[in-house]
Amino acid sequence: MKQLSGKVFIKLMVFDLDGTLADTGADLAFSVNRTLLSMGLPGRPDAEILGFVGDGVRKLLERSLGGGHRERLEEALARFAEIYAAHLLDRTVLYTGVTEILNRFAGKPKVLITNKGMEFTLALCRGLGIGPHFREIIGGDSQAFMKPDARLLRPLFARYGAGPEETLVVGDGVNDILLARNAGARSCAFLNGLGRRDDLLDLRPDFTIERMIELAEIVC
């Protein structure tokens, strides 16, 4: 890979959403607990709920319901959809430095890939004002597969004229690091998101950052 001034030359930047660009944890935990309580079920600690994030809303609610209530999953999904749609921007904000980074690399194609459903993803991107920064937005229900399936990433290489080694996936979750690895791309773990720091470090990503603005020290 070409390197300039100690930085890595990247043609295509791929970002996760929850816990990477946006701090969505409070609204997700609130909406899951409101869903559980509306079904007559006990709530869960926020930290426990956030540990369930990363594999899409179906898995989030399946884990939150627990083994004793799996038969009520469809009910939970319907209730959650209504509740989260009304509350997804109550406390959700962009992480510090996100706007600066998106603007700094305005000349590079950027794609957002999330396991979150498209309806919620687009609503968040509109509300946070980040949609125009991305050439494509790929949600968890817009393809036949989800992260970390490499089939999400591989078609982008040819589409944007970027080799795997010229593509950087930035995310706070295990699935983001594995997506990059499975497709032969570079990975950058954001360690202050919703994902567990130790889990990310155990995967030995190519780069780690504590703050989003640190991408400016890595990418050229």
Secondary structure per residue as TSV (DSSP state, phi and psi in degrees):
chain	resnum	aa	ss	phi	psi
A	1	M	-	360.0	140.2
A	2	K	-	-70.9	134.5
A	3	Q	E	-125.6	138.9
A	4	L	E	-128.7	126.5
A	5	S	T	52.7	38.5
A	6	G	T	80.0	-1.6
A	7	K	E	-99.0	169.1
A	8	V	E	-106.7	132.0
A	9	F	-	-78.2	118.4
A	10	I	-	-123.9	131.3
A	11	K	S	-95.6	-34.9
A	12	L	E	-127.0	128.6
A	13	M	E	-112.0	130.4
A	14	V	E	-119.7	127.9
A	15	F	E	-120.0	145.0
A	16	D	-	-81.8	169.6
A	17	L	-	-108.0	-71.2
A	18	D	B	-63.8	123.1
A	19	G	T	79.9	1.2
A	20	T	T	-121.0	-62.8
A	21	L	T	-88.1	-39.0
A	22	A	E	-125.1	137.4
A	23	D	E	-85.8	88.9
A	24	T	-	-97.0	0.3
A	25	G	H	-58.3	-45.2
A	26	A	H	-63.2	-42.7
A	27	D	H	-72.4	-34.2
A	28	L	H	-65.1	-48.5
A	29	A	H	-63.4	-43.2
A	30	F	H	-59.2	-45.4
A	31	S	H	-69.1	-36.9
A	32	V	H	-65.4	-45.9
A	33	N	H	-65.5	-38.5
A	34	R	H	-62.7	-36.6
A	35	T	H	-63.7	-49.0
A	36	L	H	-61.3	-45.5
A	37	L	H	-65.6	-35.1
A	38	S	H	-67.6	-19.1
A	39	M	T	-96.9	5.9
A	40	G	T	76.7	21.1
A	41	L	-	-108.9	153.4
A	42	P	-	-70.5	147.8
A	43	G	-	-76.1	176.6
A	44	R	-	-128.1	156.4
A	45	P	-	-59.8	144.0
A	46	D	H	-54.8	-44.1
A	47	A	H	-60.8	-36.4
A	48	E	H	-66.4	-44.7
A	49	I	H	-61.4	-43.2
A	50	L	H	-66.9	-23.9
A	51	G	T	-70.3	-13.7
A	52	F	T	-91.9	-6.0
A	53	V	T	-78.5	146.8
A	54	G	T	132.6	-20.0
A	55	D	S	-117.4	22.8
A	56	G	-	93.8	164.7
A	57	V	H	-68.1	-33.4
A	58	R	H	-61.6	-47.2
A	59	K	H	-67.3	-37.2
A	60	L	H	-57.6	-46.7
A	61	L	H	-76.7	-34.6
A	62	E	H	-59.8	-44.6
A	63	R	H	-69.1	-37.9
A	64	S	H	-69.2	-34.3
A	65	L	H	-67.5	-36.3
A	66	G	-	82.2	168.2
A	67	G	G	-61.8	-26.0
A	68	G	G	-80.6	-7.0
A	69	H	G	-133.9	23.5
A	70	R	G	-60.2	-27.6
A	71	E	G	-69.0	-11.0
A	72	R	G	-102.0	17.4
A	73	L	H	-61.0	-45.2
A	74	E	H	-63.4	-38.7
A	75	E	H	-61.8	-44.5
A	76	A	H	-63.2	-41.1
A	77	L	H	-61.0	-42.8
A	78	A	H	-66.2	-43.1
A	79	R	H	-66.1	-44.0
A	80	F	H	-62.5	-41.7
A	81	A	H	-56.1	-43.1
A	82	E	H	-70.7	-43.4
A	83	I	H	-69.0	-47.5
A	84	Y	H	-66.9	-36.0
A	85	A	H	-59.0	-32.3
A	86	A	H	-84.2	-15.8
A	87	H	H	-128.3	6.5
A	88	L	T	-70.0	-13.2
A	89	L	T	-118.5	16.5
A	90	D	S	-61.7	-51.2
A	91	R	S	-126.8	0.5
A	92	T	-	-72.1	131.7
A	93	V	E	-138.6	162.1
A	94	L	E	-71.9	144.8
A	95	Y	-	-66.6	152.1
A	96	T	T	-56.3	131.7
A	97	G	T	93.2	-11.8
A	98	V	H	-63.8	-49.5
A	99	T	H	-59.4	-42.2
A	100	E	H	-61.9	-42.5
A	101	I	H	-68.0	-43.5
A	102	L	H	-62.4	-38.1
A	103	N	H	-72.3	-40.3
A	104	R	H	-59.7	-39.2
A	105	F	T	-104.8	36.2
A	106	A	T	-60.1	-28.1
A	107	G	T	-80.2	-8.8
A	108	K	S	-98.7	139.0
A	109	P	-	-64.1	137.1
A	110	K	E	-129.9	140.2
A	111	V	E	-127.7	138.1
A	112	L	E	-101.8	124.9
A	113	I	E	-124.8	119.5
A	114	T	-	-136.7	153.2
A	115	N	S	-86.5	-0.5
A	116	K	S	-71.8	147.9
A	117	G	-	-62.1	152.0
A	118	M	H	-63.5	-39.2
A	119	E	H	-59.8	-47.8
A	120	F	H	-68.2	-39.7
A	121	T	H	-60.8	-47.9
A	122	L	H	-66.7	-37.0
A	123	A	H	-63.2	-42.1
A	124	L	H	-65.9	-44.3
A	125	C	H	-62.4	-39.1
A	126	R	H	-66.1	-48.4
A	127	G	H	-64.6	-32.5
A	128	L	H	-93.0	-6.6
A	129	G	T	73.8	25.6
A	130	I	-	-107.5	-7.9
A	131	G	G	-52.2	-45.7
A	132	P	G	-64.0	-13.5
A	133	H	G	-75.1	-14.9
A	134	F	-	-111.5	132.8
A	135	R	S	-67.9	-35.9
A	136	E	E	-141.5	148.7
A	137	I	E	-124.8	119.1
A	138	I	E	-115.2	117.1
A	139	G	-	-99.2	170.0
A	140	G	T	-67.0	-20.1
A	141	D	T	-113.0	15.8
A	142	S	S	-98.5	-7.4
A	143	Q	S	-130.8	170.2
A	144	A	S	-80.5	-2.0
A	145	F	-	-144.5	162.8
A	146	M	-	-126.9	167.8
A	147	K	T	-57.3	138.0
A	148	P	T	-99.9	28.7
A	149	D	-	-66.0	123.2
A	150	A	G	-64.5	-18.2
A	151	R	G	-66.1	-15.8
A	152	L	G	-72.2	-33.4
A	153	L	T	-97.8	-38.1
A	154	R	H	-57.4	-41.5
A	155	P	H	-63.3	-21.4
A	156	L	H	-72.5	-25.5
A	157	F	H	-59.1	-52.4
A	158	A	H	-69.6	-37.6
A	159	R	H	-61.7	-35.0
A	160	Y	T	-113.5	11.1
A	161	G	T	62.7	35.8
A	162	A	-	-121.0	130.1
A	163	G	-	-74.0	162.5
A	164	P	G	-53.4	-39.6
A	165	E	G	-74.9	-9.6
A	166	E	G	-104.1	11.7
A	167	T	E	-116.6	132.6
A	168	L	E	-120.6	126.1
A	169	V	E	-102.2	123.5
A	170	V	E	-113.2	123.1
A	171	G	E	-163.5	166.2
A	172	D	S	-104.3	3.1
A	173	G	S	-119.2	158.8
A	174	V	H	-56.0	-39.7
A	175	N	H	-63.3	-29.2
A	176	D	H	-69.7	-43.9
A	177	I	H	-66.5	-41.1
A	178	L	H	-68.8	-35.5
A	179	L	H	-58.4	-48.7
A	180	A	H	-60.7	-47.2
A	181	R	H	-63.1	-43.3
A	182	N	H	-63.4	-28.7
A	183	A	H	-100.1	-0.2
A	184	G	T	80.3	14.2
A	185	A	-	-89.3	174.9
A	186	R	E	-85.3	149.7
A	187	S	E	-124.7	144.6
A	188	C	E	-134.6	118.0
A	189	A	E	-91.3	125.4
A	190	F	E	-89.3	112.5
A	191	L	T	-86.7	-7.0
A	192	N	T	-113.5	31.4
A	193	G	S	-97.8	-143.8
A	194	L	S	-88.8	-20.8
A	195	G	S	-73.8	159.3
A	196	R	-	-78.5	122.6
A	197	R	H	-53.7	-47.3
A	198	D	H	-63.7	-38.0
A	199	D	H	-63.0	-40.2
A	200	L	H	-66.9	-46.2
A	201	L	H	-64.9	-33.4
A	202	D	H	-61.3	-26.6
A	203	L	T	-83.0	-6.4
A	204	R	-	52.6	62.2
A	205	P	-	-62.9	162.1
A	206	D	S	-64.5	-35.9
A	207	F	E	-139.5	154.8
A	208	T	E	-132.4	145.8
A	209	I	E	-135.6	146.6
A	210	E	S	-94.3	-30.1
A	211	R	S	-130.9	145.5
A	212	M	G	-62.6	-31.3
A	213	I	G	-63.4	-18.5
A	214	E	G	-67.0	-14.5
A	215	L	G	-59.8	-28.3
A	216	A	G	-65.1	-20.7
A	217	E	G	-88.4	-8.3
A	218	I	T	-108.3	-43.1
A	219	V	B	-100.0	136.0
A	220	C	-	-131.5	360.0
